[in-house]
């Protein structure tokens, strides 16, 4: 059995990925970074994920679609959605797809850290 040891971060915005990486590492979390949903899906190693931080707007494939692909593969890592495009439709789809948090950019650093800490104990 592998230990859950890394936070997987998926965001197509390099500055957002870097910011989340620095924040998480500053709080003692290892990170694995991805710039697309397909990169995440191709990576594997999900048994080592504490959780997956998943941007909803990823360009060609939405984060919600990526989450559905993960579920179809039987991958149950906790998901934290982040979005700069909050809407009732996005929120409803995110909740329906199964997530432990839905954070609107710009979000408070503490909100992200608390969500990851909650995922760690799930």
C-alpha positions in Angstrom: 0.0 0.0 0.0 1.3 3.5 -0.9 1.1 6.4 1.4 -0.8 9.4 0.2 2.0 11.9 0.1 1.4 14.5 -2.7 -1.1 17.1 -3.6 -1.9 16.9 -7.3 -2.4 20.5 -8.7 -4.0 20.9 -12.2 -4.3 24.4 -13.5 -3.5 25.7 -17.0 -2.4 29.1 -15.6 1.4 28.8 -14.9 1.3 31.7 -12.3 -1.6 30.1 -10.4 0.1 26.7 -10.5 3.3 28.2 -9.1 1.4 30.2 -6.4 -0.4 27.1 -5.2 2.8 25.1 -5.3 4.6 27.6 -3.1 1.7 27.9 -0.7 1.4 24.1 -0.3 5.1 23.5 0.0 5.3 26.3 2.5 2.8 24.3 4.6 4.7 21.1 4.3 2.9 19.4 1.5 4.6 17.8 -1.5 3.1 18.7 -4.8 2.8 17.2 -8.3 1.9 19.8 -10.9 0.0 19.4 -14.2 -0.9 22.0 -16.8 -3.7 20.0 -18.4 -6.4 17.5 -17.4 -4.9 15.0 -19.9 -1.5 15.3 -18.3 -3.1 14.3 -15.0 -5.1 11.4 -16.5 -1.9 10.1 -18.2 0.2 10.4 -15.1 -1.3 7.7 -12.9 0.0 7.2 -9.4 -3.3 8.4 -7.9 -2.8 6.1 -4.8 -0.2 8.6 -3.7 -2.5 11.7 -4.0 -3.7 13.3 -0.8 -6.1 15.1 -3.1 -6.4 16.7 -6.5 -6.8 20.5 -6.8 -8.6 20.9 -10.1 -9.2 24.1 -12.0 -12.7 24.0 -13.6 -11.6 26.0 -16.7 -8.8 24.0 -18.3 -9.3 24.9 -21.9 -10.0 21.9 -24.1 -11.3 19.7 -21.2 -13.1 21.1 -18.2 -12.0 20.1 -14.7 -15.5 18.6 -14.2 -15.0 16.4 -17.2 -11.6 15.3 -15.9 -13.2 14.5 -12.5 -15.8 12.3 -14.3 -13.0 10.5 -16.2 -11.3 9.8 -12.9 -14.5 8.4 -11.4 -15.0 6.2 -14.5 -11.5 4.8 -13.8 -12.5 4.1 -10.2 -10.2 6.9 -8.9 -11.6 8.3 -5.7 -9.0 10.8 -4.6 -10.7 13.8 -2.9 -11.1 16.7 -5.3 -10.9 20.5 -4.5 -12.2 22.6 -7.4 -10.8 26.1 -8.0 -12.4 28.5 -10.5 -12.2 32.1 -11.6 -15.6 31.6 -13.4 -18.1 31.0 -10.6 -21.6 30.4 -11.8 -24.6 28.5 -10.5 -24.1 26.0 -13.3 -20.4 25.4 -12.5 -21.1 25.2 -8.8 -23.9 22.6 -9.3 -21.9 20.5 -11.7 -18.9 20.6 -9.3 -21.0 19.5 -6.3 -22.7 16.8 -8.4 -19.4 15.4 -9.6 -18.2 15.0 -6.0 -15.8 17.4 -4.4 -14.8 18.3 -0.9 -14.3 22.0 -1.6 -15.2 24.6 -4.2 -13.0 27.7 -4.1 -13.4 30.9 -6.1 -10.3 32.6 -7.3 -8.9 34.6 -5.8 -9.4 32.5 -2.7 -7.8 33.0 0.8 -4.6 30.9 1.2 -6.1 29.5 4.4 -9.1 28.2 2.6 -7.0 26.0 0.4 -4.8 24.8 3.2 -7.8 23.9 5.3 -9.3 22.0 2.4 -6.1 20.0 1.8 -5.8 19.2 5.5 -9.4 18.0 5.5 -8.6 15.8 2.4 -5.6 14.3 4.2 -7.8 12.7 6.9 -10.5 11.4 4.5 
